[in-house]
Amino acid sequence: MPPPPRASRKNTAEARRKGAPDSEARRLIRLDGLAVRRLRHDRGWSPRDLVAAIEEACFNASGLRRTLTPNLIQSIEERAEQISYDELLLLADGLACDPSDLIAEGELSSRRPDHRLH
């Protein structure tokens, strides 16, 4: 019996685009909602303006029309909603900032929180 055919690079990349699991892209990250809101306000944008800026930045970078919803942006700003790493990159591109500027302090720290009683 012949061995199964090897997956070509094209098929592997295509599978990734179609939603194959990627642990980094699925990891949820808590953002600093006030930093997101401050950057949005500094530009004089409404949440819908930010949605349009995200879509435009994504289209210019990749040719794809992807964005976030105004409701998700509101949840990030008001309730520290967690989002995926992929969504973080979209948001940072729309705001033209470094993704690390949007992450809540200590969120990506490798050190475990200290659980002292005193």
N, CA, C and O atoms as CSV, one atom per row, in Angstrom:
chain,resi,resn,atom,element,x,y,z
A,1,MET,N,N,0.850,-1.179,0.000
A,1,MET,CA,C,0.000,0.000,0.000
A,1,MET,C,C,0.890,1.235,0.000
A,1,MET,O,O,1.790,1.336,0.834
A,2,PRO,N,N,0.664,2.177,-0.913
A,2,PRO,CA,C,1.510,3.376,-0.979
A,2,PRO,C,C,1.224,4.297,0.200
A,2,PRO,O,O,0.118,4.300,0.740
A,3,PRO,N,N,2.228,5.079,0.595
A,3,PRO,CA,C,2.028,6.024,1.712
A,3,PRO,C,C,1.057,7.120,1.277
A,3,PRO,O,O,0.921,7.396,0.085
A,4,PRO,N,N,0.381,7.743,2.247
A,4,PRO,CA,C,-0.543,8.836,1.900
A,4,PRO,C,C,0.228,10.010,1.322
A,4,PRO,O,O,1.385,10.227,1.681
A,5,PRO,N,N,-0.397,10.768,0.436
A,5,PRO,CA,C,0.296,11.908,-0.153
A,5,PRO,C,C,0.605,12.954,0.905
A,5,PRO,O,O,-0.168,13.157,1.842
A,6,ARG,N,N,1.760,13.623,0.742
A,6,ARG,CA,C,2.147,14.688,1.662
A,6,ARG,C,C,1.307,15.926,1.403
A,6,ARG,O,O,0.924,16.204,0.267
A,7,ALA,N,N,1.034,16.641,2.430
A,7,ALA,CA,C,0.300,17.899,2.288
A,7,ALA,C,C,1.241,18.942,1.704
A,7,ALA,O,O,2.350,19.140,2.199
A,8,SER,N,N,0.798,19.592,0.670
A,8,SER,CA,C,1.627,20.633,0.074
A,8,SER,C,C,1.560,21.892,0.926
A,8,SER,O,O,0.676,22.032,1.772
A,9,ARG,N,N,2.491,22.803,0.701
A,9,ARG,CA,C,2.468,24.064,1.444
A,9,ARG,C,C,1.195,24.832,1.168
A,9,ARG,O,O,0.635,25.476,2.055
A,10,LYS,N,N,0.744,24.756,-0.077
A,10,LYS,CA,C,-0.477,25.469,-0.441
A,10,LYS,C,C,-1.652,24.956,0.379
A,10,LYS,O,O,-2.435,25.746,0.907
A,11,ASN,N,N,-1.781,23.628,0.488
A,11,ASN,CA,C,-2.892,23.053,1.250
A,11,ASN,C,C,-2.791,23.379,2.731
A,11,ASN,O,O,-3.804,23.624,3.386
A,12,THR,N,N,-1.576,23.383,3.258
A,12,THR,CA,C,-1.407,23.705,4.674
A,12,THR,C,C,-1.804,25.149,4.945
A,12,THR,O,O,-2.507,25.431,5.916
A,13,ALA,N,N,-1.357,26.065,4.089
A,13,ALA,CA,C,-1.726,27.477,4.251
A,13,ALA,C,C,-3.225,27.662,4.063
A,13,ALA,O,O,-3.846,28.461,4.763
A,14,GLU,N,N,-3.805,26.932,3.126
A,14,GLU,CA,C,-5.238,27.038,2.881
A,14,GLU,C,C,-6.029,26.537,4.090
A,14,GLU,O,O,-7.048,27.121,4.458
A,15,ALA,N,N,-5.551,25.448,4.706
A,15,ALA,CA,C,-6.232,24.919,5.894
A,15,ALA,C,C,-6.181,25.934,7.029
A,15,ALA,O,O,-7.152,26.091,7.768
A,16,ARG,N,N,-5.040,26.630,7.171
A,16,ARG,CA,C,-4.929,27.654,8.207
A,16,ARG,C,C,-5.916,28.780,7.970
A,16,ARG,O,O,-6.538,29.277,8.909
A,17,ARG,N,N,-6.061,29.182,6.721
A,17,ARG,CA,C,-6.998,30.264,6.389
A,17,ARG,C,C,-8.439,29.840,6.635
A,17,ARG,O,O,-9.285,30.670,6.966
A,18,LYS,N,N,-8.718,28.559,6.475
A,18,LYS,CA,C,-10.087,28.078,6.639
A,18,LYS,C,C,-10.444,27.823,8.092
A,18,LYS,O,O,-11.541,27.349,8.387
A,19,GLY,N,N,-9.544,28.129,8.990
A,19,GLY,CA,C,-9.898,28.018,10.407
A,19,GLY,C,C,-9.297,26.827,11.109
A,19,GLY,O,O,-9.791,26.435,12.166
A,20,ALA,N,N,-8.247,26.233,10.565
A,20,ALA,CA,C,-7.581,25.155,11.274
A,20,ALA,C,C,-7.066,25.714,12.594
A,20,ALA,O,O,-6.639,26.867,12.642
A,21,PRO,N,N,-7.096,24.925,13.668
A,21,PRO,CA,C,-6.715,25.446,14.979
A,21,PRO,C,C,-5.271,25.935,15.012
A,21,PRO,O,O,-4.363,25.257,14.529
A,22,ASP,N,N,-5.077,27.083,15.570
A,22,ASP,CA,C,-3.762,27.658,15.776
A,22,ASP,C,C,-3.760,28.181,17.203
A,22,ASP,O,O,-4.495,29.114,17.526
A,23,SER,N,N,-2.942,27.589,18.052
A,23,SER,CA,C,-3.019,27.895,19.482
A,23,SER,C,C,-2.793,29.375,19.787
A,23,SER,O,O,-3.431,29.911,20.693
A,24,GLU,N,N,-1.910,30.043,19.062
A,24,GLU,CA,C,-1.677,31.472,19.323
A,24,GLU,C,C,-2.882,32.312,18.918
A,24,GLU,O,O,-3.263,33.234,19.639
A,25,ALA,N,N,-3.479,32.007,17.782
A,25,ALA,CA,C,-4.610,32.803,17.301
A,25,ALA,C,C,-5.839,32.600,18.187
A,25,ALA,O,O,-6.683,33.492,18.277
A,26,ARG,N,N,-5.955,31.439,18.844
A,26,ARG,CA,C,-7.126,31.164,19.678
A,26,ARG,C,C,-6.962,31.621,21.122
A,26,ARG,O,O,-7.945,31.692,21.860
A,27,ARG,N,N,-5.753,31.927,21.531
A,27,ARG,CA,C,-5.513,32.324,22.908
A,27,ARG,C,C,-6.225,33.637,23.205
A,27,ARG,O,O,-6.105,34.598,22.445
A,28,LEU,N,N,-6.960,33.679,24.301
A,28,LEU,CA,C,-7.694,34.886,24.668
A,28,LEU,C,C,-6.823,35.807,25.506
A,28,LEU,O,O,-6.096,35.368,26.397
A,29,ILE,N,N,-6.914,37.088,25.200
A,29,ILE,CA,C,-6.098,38.103,25.856
A,29,ILE,C,C,-7.005,39.206,26.370
A,29,ILE,O,O,-7.909,39.654,25.665
A,30,ARG,N,N,-6.762,39.643,27.601
A,30,ARG,CA,C,-7.526,40.746,28.172
A,30,ARG,C,C,-6.820,42.054,27.826
A,30,ARG,O,O,-5.622,42.220,28.060
A,31,LEU,N,N,-7.592,42.969,27.267
A,31,LEU,CA,C,-7.027,44.247,26.858
A,31,LEU,C,C,-7.280,45.324,27.909
A,31,LEU,O,O,-8.150,45.187,28.769
A,32,ASP,N,N,-6.517,46.372,27.820
A,32,ASP,CA,C,-6.719,47.559,28.646
A,32,ASP,C,C,-7.762,48.410,27.927
A,32,ASP,O,O,-7.431,49.153,27.003
A,33,GLY,N,N,-9.003,48.303,28.345
A,33,GLY,CA,C,-10.103,48.993,27.688
A,33,GLY,C,C,-9.934,50.497,27.648
A,33,GLY,O,O,-10.323,51.146,26.677
A,34,LEU,N,N,-9.346,51.061,28.715
A,34,LEU,CA,C,-9.141,52.516,28.741
A,34,LEU,C,C,-8.107,52.949,27.703
A,34,LEU,O,O,-8.229,54.024,27.115
A,35,ALA,N,N,-7.094,52.120,27.476
A,35,ALA,CA,C,-6.089,52.445,26.455
A,35,ALA,C,C,-6.720,52.414,25.065
A,35,ALA,O,O,-6.434,53.269,24.227
A,36,VAL,N,N,-7.581,51.423,24.826
A,36,VAL,CA,C,-8.266,51.339,23.531
A,36,VAL,C,C,-9.147,52.568,23.336
A,36,VAL,O,O,-9.123,53.192,22.276
A,37,ARG,N,N,-9.921,52.911,24.357
A,37,ARG,CA,C,-10.806,54.073,24.261
A,37,ARG,C,C,-10.014,55.370,24.086
A,37,ARG,O,O,-10.399,56.232,23.296
A,38,ARG,N,N,-8.913,55.507,24.819
A,38,ARG,CA,C,-8.097,56.722,24.714
A,38,ARG,C,C,-7.535,56.880,23.302
A,38,ARG,O,O,-7.570,57.979,22.748
A,39,LEU,N,N,-7.021,55.803,22.714
A,39,LEU,CA,C,-6.483,55.872,21.358
A,39,LEU,C,C,-7.581,56.203,20.347
A,39,LEU,O,O,-7.360,56.960,19.402
A,40,ARG,N,N,-8.750,55.636,20.553
A,40,ARG,CA,C,-9.884,55.918,19.655
A,40,ARG,C,C,-10.297,57.383,19.779
A,40,ARG,O,O,-10.514,58.051,18.768
A,41,HIS,N,N,-10.407,57.878,20.989
A,41,HIS,CA,C,-10.807,59.278,21.222
A,41,HIS,C,C,-9.751,60.256,20.710
A,41,HIS,O,O,-10.087,61.323,20.196
A,42,ASP,N,N,-8.466,59.890,20.852
A,42,ASP,CA,C,-7.392,60.757,20.355
A,42,ASP,C,C,-7.525,61.003,18.855
A,42,ASP,O,O,-7.110,62.046,18.349
A,43,ARG,N,N,-8.100,60.047,18.161
A,43,ARG,CA,C,-8.287,60.178,16.712
A,43,ARG,C,C,-9.645,60.797,16.369
A,43,ARG,O,O,-9.935,61.070,15.204
A,44,GLY,N,N,-10.472,61.015,17.395
A,44,GLY,CA,C,-11.792,61.594,17.173
A,44,GLY,C,C,-12.766,60.629,16.507
A,44,GLY,O,O,-13.667,61.047,15.779
A,45,TRP,N,N,-12.578,59.327,16.762
A,45,TRP,CA,C,-13.391,58.301,16.109
A,45,TRP,C,C,-14.493,57.787,17.021
A,45,TRP,O,O,-14.326,57.690,18.237
A,46,SER,N,N,-15.615,57.462,16.412
A,46,SER,CA,C,-16.662,56.697,17.089
A,46,SER,C,C,-16.278,55.220,16.962
A,46,SER,O,O,-15.359,54.887,16.214
A,47,PRO,N,N,-16.971,54.330,17.685
A,47,PRO,CA,C,-16.692,52.903,17.496
A,47,PRO,C,C,-16.866,52.471,16.036
A,47,PRO,O,O,-16.103,51.637,15.547
A,48,ARG,N,N,-17.852,53.024,15.342
A,48,ARG,CA,C,-18.050,52.670,13.927
A,48,ARG,C,C,-16.908,53.175,13.050
A,48,ARG,O,O,-16.544,52.522,12.072
A,49,ASP,N,N,-16.343,54.324,13.388
A,49,ASP,CA,C,-15.173,54.819,12.654
A,49,ASP,C,C,-13.994,53.862,12.840
A,49,ASP,O,O,-13.248,53.597,11.897
A,50,LEU,N,N,-13.830,53.348,14.058
A,50,LEU,CA,C,-12.763,52.390,14.320
A,50,LEU,C,C,-12.986,51.102,13.535
A,50,LEU,O,O,-12.035,50.527,13.004
A,51,VAL,N,N,-14.225,50.648,13.458
A,51,VAL,CA,C,-14.551,49.455,12.664
A,51,VAL,C,C,-14.109,49.662,11.217
A,51,VAL,O,O,-13.498,48.776,10.619
A,52,ALA,N,N,-14.415,50.825,10.659
A,52,ALA,CA,C,-14.034,51.134,9.274
A,52,ALA,C,C,-12.512,51.198,9.132
A,52,ALA,O,O,-11.969,50.731,8.131
A,53,ALA,N,N,-11.816,51.770,10.122
A,53,ALA,CA,C,-10.356,51.863,10.063
A,53,ALA,C,C,-9.712,50.481,10.135
A,53,ALA,O,O,-8.712,50.227,9.462
A,54,ILE,N,N,-10.276,49.590,10.943
A,54,ILE,CA,C,-9.763,48.218,11.043
A,54,ILE,C,C,-9.932,47.507,9.706
A,54,ILE,O,O,-9.009,46.852,9.221
A,55,GLU,N,N,-11.117,47.640,9.115
A,55,GLU,CA,C,-11.374,46.990,7.833
A,55,GLU,C,C,-10.432,47.517,6.758
A,55,GLU,O,O,-9.898,46.736,5.969
A,56,GLU,N,N,-10.222,48.820,6.716
A,56,GLU,CA,C,-9.337,49.416,5.716
A,56,GLU,C,C,-7.892,48.955,5.911
A,56,GLU,O,O,-7.214,48.623,4.939
A,57,ALA,N,N,-7.418,48.933,7.159
A,57,ALA,CA,C,-6.044,48.493,7.432
A,57,ALA,C,C,-5.859,47.027,7.049
A,57,ALA,O,O,-4.826,46.662,6.488
A,58,CYS,N,N,-6.837,46.195,7.343
A,58,CYS,CA,C,-6.763,44.780,6.999
A,58,CYS,C,C,-6.769,44.594,5.485
A,58,CYS,O,O,-6.000,43.798,4.947
A,59,PHE,N,N,-7.636,45.330,4.804
A,59,PHE,CA,C,-7.720,45.229,3.350
A,59,PHE,C,C,-6.411,45.681,2.702
A,59,PHE,O,O,-5.927,45.042,1.768
A,60,ASN,N,N,-5.840,46.774,3.193
A,60,ASN,CA,C,-4.569,47.263,2.645
A,60,ASN,C,C,-3.429,46.280,2.878
A,60,ASN,O,O,-2.542,46.155,2.034
A,61,ALA,N,N,-3.440,45.583,4.006
A,61,ALA,CA,C,-2.358,44.657,4.346
A,61,ALA,C,C,-2.496,43.303,3.665
A,61,ALA,O,O,-1.501,42.705,3.256
A,62,SER,N,N,-3.733,42.817,3.543
A,62,SER,CA,C,-3.904,41.439,3.072
A,62,SER,C,C,-4.862,41.266,1.909
A,62,SER,O,O,-4.902,40.199,1.298
A,63,GLY,N,N,-5.629,42.289,1.594
A,63,GLY,CA,C,-6.633,42.144,0.545
A,63,GLY,C,C,-7.924,41.521,1.045
A,63,GLY,O,O,-8.850,41.298,0.265
A,64,LEU,N,N,-7.995,41.237,2.342
A,64,LEU,CA,C,-9.199,40.655,2.945
A,64,LEU,C,C,-9.974,41.735,3.679
A,64,LEU,O,O,-9.387,42.659,4.241
A,65,ARG,N,N,-11.276,41.616,3.672
A,65,ARG,CA,C,-12.133,42.567,4.391
A,65,ARG,C,C,-12.568,41.930,5.706
A,65,ARG,O,O,-13.599,41.260,5.778
A,66,ARG,N,N,-11.761,42.153,6.745
A,66,ARG,CA,C,-12.064,41.649,8.083
A,66,ARG,C,C,-12.096,42.824,9.033
A,66,ARG,O,O,-11.362,43.796,8.856
A,67,THR,N,N,-12.938,42.737,10.036
A,67,THR,CA,C,-13.013,43.798,11.029
A,67,THR,C,C,-13.620,43.241,12.306
A,67,THR,O,O,-13.920,42.050,12.391
A,68,LEU,N,N,-13.797,44.094,13.284
A,68,LEU,CA,C,-14.474,43.761,14.536
A,68,LEU,C,C,-15.814,44.476,14.536
A,68,LEU,O,O,-16.025,45.398,13.747
A,69,THR,N,N,-16.714,44.064,15.405
A,69,THR,CA,C,-18.017,44.716,15.482
A,69,THR,C,C,-17.975,45.869,16.483
A,69,THR,O,O,-17.156,45.862,17.402
A,70,PRO,N,N,-18.847,46.852,16.310
A,70,PRO,CA,C,-18.920,47.934,17.307
A,70,PRO,C,C,-19.248,47.405,18.703
A,70,PRO,O,O,-18.754,47.939,19.696
A,71,ASN,N,N,-20.073,46.366,18.790
A,71,ASN,CA,C,-20.413,45.789,20.098
A,71,ASN,C,C,-19.190,45.192,20.780
A,71,ASN,O,O,-19.031,45.329,21.993
A,72,LEU,N,N,-18.314,44.525,20.007
A,72,LEU,CA,C,-17.105,43.953,20.589
A,72,LEU,C,C,-16.181,45.072,21.065
A,72,LEU,O,O,-15.588,44.968,22.138
A,73,ILE,N,N,-16.057,46.117,20.293
A,73,ILE,CA,C,-15.209,47.249,20.695
A,73,ILE,C,C,-15.742,47.871,21.986
A,73,ILE,O,O,-14.967,48.208,22.881
A,74,GLN,N,N,-17.050,48.020,22.082
A,74,GLN,CA,C,-17.659,48.559,23.296
A,74,GLN,C,C,-17.390,47.631,24.485
A,74,GLN,O,O,-17.093,48.103,25.582
A,75,SER,N,N,-17.490,46.325,24.274
A,75,SER,CA,C,-17.222,45.359,25.349
A,75,SER,C,C,-15.771,45.413,25.803
A,75,SER,O,O,-15.486,45.285,26.993
A,76,ILE,N,N,-14.863,45.599,24.869
A,76,ILE,CA,C,-13.443,45.719,25.214
A,76,ILE,C,C,-13.221,46.958,26.073
A,76,ILE,O,O,-12.539,46.898,27.095
A,77,GLU,N,N,-13.796,48.076,25.655
A,77,GLU,CA,C,-13.586,49.341,26.357
A,77,GLU,C,C,-14.263,49.380,27.720
A,77,GLU,O,O,-13.713,49.945,28.664
A,78,GLU,N,N,-15.431,48.795,27.835
A,78,GLU,CA,C,-16.212,48.951,29.068
A,78,GLU,C,C,-16.120,47.775,30.029
A,78,GLU,O,O,-16.226,47.960,31.241
A,79,ARG,N,N,-15.923,46.568,29.507
A,79,ARG,CA,C,-15.972,45.389,30.371
A,79,ARG,C,C,-14.739,44.509,30.266
A,79,ARG,O,O,-14.766,43.358,30.702
A,80,ALA,N,N,-13.660,45.028,29.697
A,80,ALA,CA,C,-12.407,44.284,29.569
A,80,ALA,C,C,-12.641,42.908,28.932
A,80,ALA,O,O,-12.105,41.902,29.397
A,81,GLU,N,N,-13.424,42.878,27.893
A,81,GLU,CA,C,-13.704,41.639,27.157
A,81,GLU,C,C,-12.402,41.030,26.649
A,81,GLU,O,O,-11.525,41.743,26.161
A,82,GLN,N,N,-12.279,39.727,26.763
A,82,GLN,CA,C,-11.109,39.044,26.230
A,82,GLN,C,C,-11.318,38.780,24.743
A,82,GLN,O,O,-12.418,38.441,24.308
A,83,ILE,N,N,-10.245,38.941,23.971
A,83,ILE,CA,C,-10.320,38.673,22.541
A,83,ILE,C,C,-9.148,37.794,22.143
A,83,ILE,O,O,-8.181,37.649,22.890
A,84,SER,N,N,-9.247,37.211,20.962
A,84,SER,CA,C,-8.173,36.351,20.480
A,84,SER,C,C,-6.983,37.195,20.031
A,84,SER,O,O,-7.099,38.397,19.792
A,85,TYR,N,N,-5.859,36.539,19.927
A,85,TYR,CA,C,-4.639,37.214,19.473
A,85,TYR,C,C,-4.836,37.779,18.069
A,85,TYR,O,O,-4.367,38.875,17.762
A,86,ASP,N,N,-5.525,37.031,17.230
A,86,ASP,CA,C,-5.804,37.475,15.867
A,86,ASP,C,C,-6.628,38.770,15.872
A,86,ASP,O,O,-6.355,39.689,15.099
A,87,GLU,N,N,-7.631,38.831,16.745
A,87,GLU,CA,C,-8.450,40.048,16.855
A,87,GLU,C,C,-7.644,41.212,17.423
A,87,GLU,O,O,-7.850,42.364,17.041
A,88,LEU,N,N,-6.726,40.907,18.335
A,88,LEU,CA,C,-5.839,41.938,18.878
A,88,LEU,C,C,-5.026,42.583,17.757
A,88,LEU,O,O,-4.871,43.804,17.715
A,89,LEU,N,N,-4.509,41.754,16.850
A,89,LEU,CA,C,-3.725,42.282,15.740
A,89,LEU,C,C,-4.574,43.160,14.825
A,89,LEU,O,O,-4.107,44.193,14.346
A,90,LEU,N,N,-5.824,42.752,14.582
A,90,LEU,CA,C,-6.728,43.578,13.778
A,90,LEU,C,C,-6.941,44.944,14.438
A,90,LEU,O,O,-6.849,45.982,13.782
A,91,LEU,N,N,-7.223,44.930,15.731
A,91,LEU,CA,C,-7.483,46.167,16.462
A,91,LEU,C,C,-6.253,47.079,16.455
A,91,LEU,O,O,-6.371,48.285,16.237
A,92,ALA,N,N,-5.085,46.502,16.690
A,92,ALA,CA,C,-3.853,47.301,16.695
A,92,ALA,C,C,-3.579,47.900,15.314
A,92,ALA,O,O,-3.132,49.043,15.216
A,93,ASP,N,N,-3.840,47.146,14.258
A,93,ASP,CA,C,-3.652,47.684,12.903
A,93,ASP,C,C,-4.608,48.847,12.649
A,93,ASP,O,O,-4.221,49.852,12.053
A,94,GLY,N,N,-5.850,48.713,13.098
A,94,GLY,CA,C,-6.828,49.779,12.904
A,94,GLY,C,C,-6.459,51.042,13.654
A,94,GLY,O,O,-6.706,52.151,13.179
A,95,LEU,N,N,-5.865,50.872,14.832
A,95,LEU,CA,C,-5.459,52.024,15.643
A,95,LEU,C,C,-4.038,52.479,15.313
A,95,LEU,O,O,-3.555,53.465,15.870
A,96,ALA,N,N,-3.373,51.766,14.415
A,96,ALA,CA,C,-1.992,52.075,14.017
A,96,ALA,C,C,-1.072,52.178,15.233
A,96,ALA,O,O,-0.336,53.150,15.398
A,97,CYS,N,N,-1.136,51.146,16.077
A,97,CYS,CA,C,-0.287,51.121,17.264
A,97,CYS,C,C,0.301,49.726,17.429
A,97,CYS,O,O,-0.056,48.796,16.706
A,98,ASP,N,N,1.189,49.599,18.371
A,98,ASP,CA,C,1.773,48.303,18.686
A,98,ASP,C,C,0.752,47.506,19.510
A,98,ASP,O,O,0.127,48.065,20.411
A,99,PRO,N,N,0.573,46.215,19.219
A,99,PRO,CA,C,-0.392,45.424,19.993
A,99,PRO,C,C,-0.115,45.433,21.497
A,99,PRO,O,O,-1.046,45.356,22.299
A,100,SER,N,N,1.140,45.525,21.875
A,100,SER,CA,C,1.464,45.519,23.304
A,100,SER,C,C,0.940,46.758,24.021
A,100,SER,O,O,0.797,46.747,25.244
A,101,ASP,N,N,0.650,47.828,23.279
A,101,ASP,CA,C,0.087,49.030,23.888
A,101,ASP,C,C,-1.352,48.825,24.349
A,101,ASP,O,O,-1.869,49.615,25.138
A,102,LEU,N,N,-1.994,47.778,23.867
A,102,LEU,CA,C,-3.405,47.547,24.168
A,102,LEU,C,C,-3.636,46.481,25.229
A,102,LEU,O,O,-4.750,46.343,25.734
A,103,ILE,N,N,-2.609,45.734,25.570
A,103,ILE,CA,C,-2.756,44.605,26.493
A,103,ILE,C,C,-2.770,45.096,27.927
A,103,ILE,O,O,-1.984,45.964,28.306
A,104,ALA,N,N,-3.674,44.531,28.725
A,104,ALA,CA,C,-3.768,44.895,30.141
A,104,ALA,C,C,-2.476,44.517,30.852
A,104,ALA,O,O,-1.856,43.504,30.530
A,105,GLU,N,N,-2.080,45.326,31.808
A,105,GLU,CA,C,-0.840,45.089,32.543
A,105,GLU,C,C,-0.856,43.719,33.193
A,105,GLU,O,O,-1.819,43.349,33.864
A,106,GLY,N,N,0.215,42.972,32.988
A,106,GLY,CA,C,0.353,41.650,33.593
A,106,GLY,C,C,-0.340,40.542,32.839
A,106,GLY,O,O,-0.204,39.383,33.230
A,107,GLU,N,N,-1.074,40.827,31.781
A,107,GLU,CA,C,-1.841,39.810,31.078
A,107,GLU,C,C,-0.950,38.747,30.448
A,107,GLU,O,O,-1.298,37.566,30.479
A,108,LEU,N,N,0.167,39.123,29.890
A,108,LEU,CA,C,1.037,38.150,29.229
A,108,LEU,C,C,2.273,37.821,30.060
A,108,LEU,O,O,3.248,37.276,29.542
A,109,SER,N,N,2.230,38.146,31.322
A,109,SER,CA,C,3.362,37.854,32.190
A,109,SER,C,C,3.533,36.351,32.347
A,109,SER,O,O,2.552,35.621,32.488
A,110,SER,N,N,4.766,35.894,32.323
A,110,SER,CA,C,5.033,34.467,32.491
A,110,SER,C,C,5.049,34.087,33.963
A,110,SER,O,O,5.031,32.903,34.301
A,111,ARG,N,N,5.083,35.090,34.846
A,111,ARG,CA,C,5.101,34.853,36.281
A,111,ARG,C,C,3.691,34.634,36.801
A,111,ARG,O,O,2.775,35.386,36.467
A,112,ARG,N,N,3.523,33.630,37.599
A,112,ARG,CA,C,2.207,33.342,38.180
A,112,ARG,C,C,1.892,34.364,39.263
A,112,ARG,O,O,2.797,34.832,39.953
A,113,PRO,N,N,0.606,34.719,39.422
A,113,PRO,CA,C,0.243,35.672,40.469
A,113,PRO,C,C,0.571,35.120,41.850
A,113,PRO,O,O,0.462,33.919,42.098
A,114,ASP,N,N,0.971,36.014,42.735
A,114,ASP,CA,C,1.335,35.654,44.091
A,114,ASP,C,C,0.073,35.578,44.943
A,114,ASP,O,O,-0.707,36.529,44.995
A,115,HIS,N,N,-0.123,34.444,45.610
A,115,HIS,CA,C,-1.336,34.255,46.424
A,115,HIS,C,C,-0.987,34.260,47.916
A,115,HIS,O,O,-1.203,33.273,48.618
A,116,ARG,N,N,-0.457,35.360,48.374
A,116,ARG,CA,C,-0.130,35.481,49.795
A,116,ARG,C,C,-1.317,36.005,50.554
A,116,ARG,O,O,-2.106,36.790,50.028
A,117,LEU,N,N,-1.448,35.572,51.795
A,117,LEU,CA,C,-2.526,36.074,52.647
A,117,LEU,C,C,-2.089,37.306,53.424
A,117,LEU,O,O,-2.941,38.052,53.906
A,118,HIS,N,N,-0.793,37.543,53.561
A,118,HIS,CA,C,-0.286,38.665,54.347
A,118,HIS,C,C,0.472,39.599,53.474
A,118,HIS,O,O,0.982,40.613,53.951
